[in-house]
Amino acid sequence: MKYLLILPLAILLFVSCVDNSKTSNQTDSETAENDTENFPTFQIYGELLPVDCLNGENSITEKYGFRMERISGCNVGVFQAIIANINNKVVLEKMNIKYGKNWQAKFEKETGYKLWIPLD
């Protein structure tokens, strides 16, 4: 009877050790991909932006430590806009802490693109 309780516990322990070894053997490209997924993400919505504004080109923004994601076009719901604006305020504060208050001006000067981040 004792062995009936120990056997499932031993199998569970073995399986959990095998799963941990898989995650620790990630390649560098997988690690880099996971890092880019963890970048702070500004959510943009509404009409298409003017030509000189950045419209979610993450190959540019990821070099600067953030991402942009278009969550909706012209027909954005009120609740969706409120949630996006709250998210953007939190992300903006993180970016200000990490890179300083003038990070947007520096980004715009270096890339030639303007940032439009909805906050209200």
ABEGO torsion letter per residue (X at the ends): XAAAAAAAAAAAAAAAAAAAAAAAABBAAAAAAAAAAABBBBBBBEBBBBAABBAGBAAAAAAAGBBBBBABBABBBAAAAAAAAAAAAAAAAAAAAAAEAAAAAAAAAAAGBBBBBBAX
